[in-house]
């Protein structure tokens, strides 16, 4: 094997996904010489990263990449509908203060969007894109862990290994990051799997709105990603049934399908006979402060939350905006000043919480409620749905949090505890006079469950 040394870049970015492409454009436009490495530049085929909330659209616009959502048959999204036990409630997005119109998200085939992002990065001055597999990070020495570059191999040329040097390496290789363990001890706590499939020519209850079924034992999410394609994501808790033996298909037929509205079941069953079932782990990985000189970690390699609320790309793009500002040529004239970069990344760790904390906590708390397992959590689940039915602020407040248009932790706590208190009210209302003694005891259990659900996530986000 021959090894060639290359040293002509300010920054190496590992991974040309959402974060990698956005970062390449941001740093390239700031005058940095950027090398963007991706092991496979063909169109990716994934079942997540297909719905961008309005907050993500705002971030994409700030990056000058809003046109990347065009020409890919994407479908505008203007809110959600939520279904539970035969009832349906509509949750429309509110007015976007930046446009004066109703806020807009968009859903699309992930791969088509990524290809547009890659084109945008490729066409950015100072950015070089290469199809290479990064095998390892280069350290200064055995005793000095400072990252000074990467070892990578061009696609189809396994014998031509290259050592590429740069003062800063940005790792953005996704949820299955092979480099994460070199920076952090934490790993993703996998809570369940989302199983994805496509249903063709499928009509959702509300046009251009996502659909969530609060099903048993866990939620089902749907949104249209192209004129004839609707993405279905089914949460499967516990051990995933095997695909190869047909167990997963039977689970979908016998457990999931009956939980859907009757008019959806026929199309869903048809899709099960022809479409591939594709599982994806769902869990939580809280962010960790970056302290290793010469490298930074962003995207799902850094921070993971449940895909239920579709907030991942909003967090990722806001992270790129934040780190690009902190590491701008004005603030950090040269990436060789690794000490200054570490200081900036410490600031980044705390600054990003302004946009990430609420999205992360909402995703995990809402998943806990929609996939309720205990009696107390099932009471909160019912209370949540009944709270939505109140309309007005009971919809506008939560939907603004979900859409990435309100990053206030106080707003999150307010609505979460309003749900808990309303759940307790519903419990007493439905229990009548005879149920009062038992429901007094239950009310304490419900309130404790609410605290045990939201507080650890929020505390973990804001403390560490």
N, C-alpha and C positions, 0 to 999 in steps of 0.2 A: 504494500500500500504506500502510495506517495502522499506526502503532506505538504501543503503550500500555506505560507503565512501571508495574511492580508491585514493591513493596518491603515485604513483610510477613512474611517467613519467616526462620528461623535457618539452614535448610539446604535445598538443592535436590538431589534425587536423580535422576539421569538413568538411566532403565531400570528397569522394574518386573518384573525376573526374580527369581531366587532371592535374590540379594544385595540388590537394591534394596528388595524387600518386607520382608526380614528387617531391614535397616538402618532402614527407615522405622518399623517397629514398635518397635525397640529405642530409637531416638532420640526418637520420639514419646512413649513411656512415660517417658522421662527428662525430659520437660517441654519438649523442643525443638519449635518450630513447623516442620513438615517439609512440603515440596511434592515429591510423587513424580510424575515425568513419564514417560509411556510413549506411544510413537507409535501403538500399536495395542493396545487393551485386549481385543480378541477373543481367544479361546482359541488359544494358539500351537500349532504342529504341528512338533515337532522330534524327531530320532532319538537325541539324547543327553540327559543329565540325567534318566534314567528309572530309575536304580538308586541308592538311598541306602544306604550302608554303615551298620553299627551306630554308628560314630563320628559320622556325620551325624545319626542319630536322637537321640543324646545331645545334640548341639548344638541341634537343633531343639526339644528338650524344655526346655533352658535358656532358650531364647528365648520359651517359652510358645506355640509354634506347632505342637506335636506333633499337634494335631487336624487339621492341614492334610493329613495323609496318610489321613484317614478319609473315607468316602463317595465314593471315586473308583475303586472296584473294584481297588485295589492288591493285590498278592500278596506276602505275607511271604516273606522270603528268609533261609535259615538256613545258607548256605554255598555251596560250589561242587562241581562234579565236573570233572576234567580228563582229557581223552582224548588218547592218542598211540599211533599205530601199532597200533590194535586193542585197546589196554588202557585201562582206566578206573580212576581213583582218586577217592575221595570226600574232600572237604576241608570238614568241618562247622565252623561257628563254635563257639568255646569258650563257657564260662560268662561271662555278663555280671556283673561284680562289683557293679554297682549294683542288680541285680534278683535275683541268685542263680539266674536261669534262663538258658537258652541265648540267646546274643546274637541279635538280630534286625535284619535290614535290611528294606527294602521296595522293590518295583519297581512302577512305575505309568506310565500315560500322562502324559508330561511336562506337556502343556497343562492337564490336569485339576488337577494338583498346583499349577501356577502360578496358576490361577484361584482356588484356595483360599487361596494366599498373598496374593493381591491383595485378597481379601475381608477377610482378617485385618488387612492394613495399612489398608484403608479404614475398618475399624471401630475403629481405634486413635485415641484422643484425640490431638489436635494434628496429625494427619496429613491432608493434602489430596491426593487423587489426581486428576490431569488427563490427558486424552488429547491429547498435544501432541508434535510433532516438534521436537527441539532441533537447530537448524541450526549454532549456534556458541556458544562460550564467550565471555563478555565479560571483557575485561581492563581494569585500571585506566587504562592509557594505553599508547601505543606503546612507551614506555621502561620501563614498570612492568608485568611480566607477571602480577601478582597477579590471580587470578580473582575477579570481583565478582558474577557471575551468568551467565545464559544468555539467548540469543535463541531463542524457540520460537514455533511456529505451531499453533493448535488444528486438530484433524483436520477436514478439509472446509472450512476457512476460510483459504485461502492468502493472502488479502489482509489478514488481521488478525494481523500479527506482533506479538509481545509481548517486551519486555525485562523479565526478571524478576531482581530483585536479591536476593542473600543473602550473608552473610559466608563461607559455606562451601558448596561444590558437591561432591557425591560422584558420580563417574563410574562407572557399573556397566552399561555398554552391551554387554557380552559379548565373545565371541571375535572378532567382526568389528568391534570398536570403531573408530569413526571419529575418536575423540578421543585414542586412545592415543599417536599420533605427536606430539601436542602436549606430552606429558610425558616420553616415553622414546624413545631412539634405537633400542632393540632391537625386533625384530619376530619373530613366531612362525616357528620353523624347522619347516616342514611336512615330515614324514618319509614320510607315506603318507596314504591316505584310508580311512576306515571307511565302508563302504556298508551302509546299513540297509534292511531290509524286514520286514514282518510275516508270520508264518506262523500260520494259524488252527488251533485244536484240535490242537496239536502236543505230543507227550509227550516231555519231557526225561528223561534217565536217572534222576534223583532228583527227587522232588516237592519243590517250594519251594526249589530250589537252582539257582543259575546253572550254566551249562555252558561250558567252554572247550575247543575242539579245537586242539591244537598241530599245525596243518596245514602243508602246503607250498603256497606259500612263506611264509605268515604266518597268524596265529591267527584263529579264528572264535569269537565270543562270543554266547551266547544266554541269555535269561532271560525268564520269563513276566511280563507287565506288566498282564494282565487275565485274567478267567476263560477267555476263548477266544483271547487274543492272546499270542504269543511274539515278542519282538524278537530279530532276528538281525542281528548286526553283523559284517561280513566286512572284515578288513583287506586293502587292496589296495596293495602297495608300488609305488614308482616312479610313472611317468606313468599317470594314470587312464584306462582305456579309455573311449571315447566312449559316452554313453548313447543319443544320438540315432540312431546308426548300428547299434545293437544289439551293439556290441563288448563292452560291459560285461556284458550278459546272457549272451553266449556264453562270456565269461570265467568267469562264475559257474557255468554249466552244465558246461564242459569242465575247468576247473581246480579250482574250489572244491567242487562237489558230490561228486566221487569221494573227497575227503578226509574226508567225514563218515562216521560209522557207517552201515552198510548200511540199518538200519531207519529212518534219518532222511532218506534220499536222496529217496524218493518224494514226501514232503510238501514238501521243499525245492524240488524241481523243479516241483511244482504251484504253489507260491507265486511262482516266477519267471515263470510265465505270466500271472499276474493282478495281482501287487503291483508298486507303483512302487519302483524302485531309487533310493535317495537318498544321494548321497555327502556326506561331511563331512570336512574336512581334519583330520588328526591330527598333532600335533607337540609342540614344547616351547618355552615362553617363560618363562625364569627371571624372578623378580620383581626390580623395580628400586625403590630407595628413593625415596619421594616428597619432592621438595624445592620444589615450586611452591606458593607461598602461595595460600590461598583455595580450594584444591581437593585432593581425594584420589581415588585410583583403587583399585577393589576388583574381585574376581571374575576372570572370564576376561579382562577388559581388562588385568589386572595380571599374571596368572600362569596358564599353560596347561601341562597334562601329558597324556600319552596317556590316552584313555578306557578302556583295557583293564581297569584295576583299579577303576574306578568311584569314585575318590576325590575327584572335583572338588567335589561338593556338601559333602563333609565339610570340605575346606579352606575353601570359601567361607563356610560358616556359622560355623566357628571364627574366621575372619577378622572377621566381623561382631561376634561376641562380644568379641573382643580390642579392636577399634577403639572399640566402644561403651563399654568400660570405661575406656580411655585418654582418651577425649573426653567422659566423663561430666560432668555439671554440677558434680560435686564436684572433678574435676581441672581442667576448663576451664570456668569460670563463663560465659564469653561467647565465641562463635565469632569475634568481632571481634578477638580476640587471636591473630592469625595466626602470630606468632612462637612462641607456646606450642603451637599446633597442629602446626607443623613439627617442633618438638622431640618432641611426642607421636608423630608419624608416623615419626620416626627410630627411636624406641623400638619402635613397631609392626613396623617392618621386621625387626628382630632378634628380637622376641618371637614373631612368627608362625612363625618357623622351628621352634619347639618342636613345632608340629603339622603344618607344611607340608613340611618338609625330607624326612622319611621317606616320606610319601605321594608326593611328586613323584619322588624318586629310585627308589622301588620301582616306580612306574608305568613309568618310562623304562627301568630296568634289566630288568624282567620282559618288557617289550615286545621289547627287544634280544635276550633269550634265546629267547622264543617265536617270534620272526621271524628266527631264526638264518640268517646268510648264509655265514659262513666255516666251515671244518672245525672249528676250535677252538670256535667258538660252538655248533656242532651237538653237540659232545661235552658242553658245559656244559648244553645243552638236555636231552639224554638223562639227564645226571646229576641235573638238577633233578627230572625226572619220577620217576626211581628213588629220589631222596631223599624225595619225597612218599610213596612206597610203603612207606617205613620206618615210617610212622605215628608216633603219640605226639608228642614234641616237634618232630619233623621236619614235622609238619602244624600243630600248635598255634602254634608260633612264627611261621611265615610268615603263617598266616591271621589272627593277631592284628594283624600289621603291615598287612595288606591291609584288614582291617575297620576300621581307625582306632581300635583299642583299645590299641595300643602305639606310642608315638612315639619310641622309643629308637633313635638312629642306631647305637649299639653292637649292638643286637639285629639290625638290618638287616645290618650288616657281618658279624656272626657267622654268620647263616644263609646269606648270599650266599657267603661263603668256605667254609662247610661244604659247600654245593652244589658249588663248584669242586673241593674236595678229594675229595668223593665221586665226582664225574665222573672225576677222574683214577684213582681206585681202580677204578671200573667199566671204564675203558679198559684198565688193566693186567689185570684179571680176564678180560675177554673176549678180550684179545689173546694170552693164553697165553705160554709161555716164548719162543716164536719171535718174538713181537712186542715183547719187552722193550727191545731196543736202540732201535728206532724210537719206542716209547712214552716212553722217557726224554726224548727230544728233544721229543716232542709235549706232555709234561706241562708243560714250561717255557712253551710257546706257549699252553697252556690257562690256566695261572696268570696269564700276562701279559694274556691277553684278559679274564680276570675283573677284573683291576685296571683295565684300560683302559675297562671298561664301567661299573663302579660308582663309582670314585674321582672322575672328572671331574664327574659329576652331584652327588655329595655335597659335593665341594670347592666347586663353584660355588654350591651352596645355602648353605653355612655361611660362605663367605668374603665374598660380595658382598651 
